[in-house]
Amino acid sequence: MVPGTATATVTALPGLSNRITFWDDTGYKDTYKDFEPGNGSENLDDVGFGDKASSFVNKTSTYWLIYEHKNRGGKALCVRPNSHLSNMDSVSFGDKMSSIVQARGAISSCNGATAIGSPN
């Protein structure tokens, strides 16, 4: 190391490989729920996570649609593959997610929903 220089510490994002994980607190903290490709939930109340998501890390190569109401109702957002968001309030969706499904393909399959998430 050259004197007078500092090295940046890169912290790996939490969450499991090939899963999308949501936490009930911002900054990827506290209780979490994860989904693997092909699995979602029409009603997150059924798994004890309705209206709780405050941050996420998507470690899958697929898009996911998240909805403010159960059974894919209300406002929808499209989570980008391999992305993260530490505060879902920044997209006016903190503690509002009530259902989630994997999108069928590319961004065009997100049915016009706004894409969210910064690259991992």
C-alpha positions in Angstrom: 0.0 0.0 0.0 1.2 3.5 -0.9 1.6 5.7 2.2 -1.2 8.2 2.6 -3.8 6.1 0.6 -6.7 4.2 1.9 -8.4 1.1 0.6 -12.1 0.9 0.3 -13.9 -1.8 2.2 -16.6 -3.5 0.1 -19.3 -5.2 2.1 -21.1 -8.0 0.4 -24.9 -7.6 0.3 -26.8 -10.0 2.5 -29.2 -12.6 1.2 -28.9 -16.0 -0.3 -27.7 -16.8 -3.8 -30.5 -17.3 -6.3 -33.1 -15.7 -4.0 -34.9 -12.4 -3.7 -34.9 -11.4 0.0 -37.0 -8.7 1.7 -36.4 -7.3 5.2 -38.9 -5.6 7.4 -36.5 -2.8 8.2 -34.5 -0.5 6.0 -30.8 -1.3 5.5 -31.4 -5.1 5.2 -32.1 -5.6 8.9 -34.4 -7.6 11.2 -36.9 -10.2 10.0 -36.6 -11.3 6.4 -38.5 -13.4 3.8 -36.9 -14.8 0.7 -38.2 -16.4 -2.5 -36.6 -18.6 -5.1 -37.4 -18.3 -8.8 -40.7 -19.8 -9.6 -42.1 -19.1 -6.1 -43.9 -16.0 -4.9 -47.0 -15.2 -2.9 -50.4 -13.9 -3.9 -51.0 -12.9 -0.3 -48.0 -12.2 1.9 -50.2 -12.2 5.0 -50.3 -16.0 4.5 -46.6 -16.1 5.2 -46.6 -13.4 7.9 -45.0 -10.7 5.7 -47.8 -8.6 4.4 -47.1 -4.8 4.3 -43.7 -5.3 6.0 -41.0 -5.1 3.3 -38.7 -2.1 3.7 -35.5 -3.2 1.8 -34.5 -6.0 -0.6 -31.7 -7.7 -2.3 -32.4 -9.7 -5.5 -29.7 -12.2 -6.2 -31.6 -13.9 -9.1 -31.3 -13.3 -12.8 -35.0 -12.6 -13.1 -37.4 -9.6 -12.7 -40.0 -9.8 -10.0 -43.3 -7.9 -9.8 -44.3 -6.6 -6.4 -47.8 -5.3 -5.7 -49.3 -3.1 -3.0 -52.4 -5.4 -2.5 -52.9 -9.2 -2.4 -53.7 -11.1 -5.5 -51.6 -8.8 -7.7 -53.8 -5.7 -7.0 -53.0 -2.0 -6.8 -49.7 -0.3 -7.7 -47.0 -2.6 -9.1 -43.2 -2.1 -9.2 -40.7 -4.3 -11.1 -37.6 -5.4 -9.3 -34.6 -5.6 -11.6 -32.4 -8.8 -11.6 -29.3 -8.8 -9.4 -30.3 -5.5 -7.7 -30.9 -4.1 -4.3 -32.6 -1.2 -2.5 -31.9 -0.4 1.1 -34.9 1.8 1.7 -38.2 1.1 -0.2 -39.6 4.4 1.1 -37.4 6.0 -1.5 -39.8 4.6 -4.2 -42.9 5.2 -2.0 -43.3 1.4 -1.4 -42.0 0.9 2.2 -44.3 -1.4 4.2 -46.8 -1.6 1.3 -45.9 -4.9 -0.5 -48.7 -7.5 -0.2 -48.0 -9.9 -3.1 -45.1 -10.9 -5.3 -44.6 -12.9 -8.5 -41.7 -13.7 -10.8 -42.0 -11.9 -14.1 -42.2 -14.1 -17.2 -39.2 -12.7 -19.0 -37.5 -9.5 -19.9 -38.5 -6.0 -18.7 -41.2 -5.9 -21.4 -43.1 -8.5 -19.3 -43.4 -6.1 -16.4 -46.5 -4.7 -18.0 -45.4 -1.1 -17.7 -44.5 -1.2 -14.0 -41.6 1.0 -13.0 -38.3 -0.8 -12.6 -36.5 -0.4 -9.3 -33.2 -1.6 -7.8 -29.5 -0.6 -8.1 -27.1 -3.1 -9.6 -25.5 -5.5 -7.1 
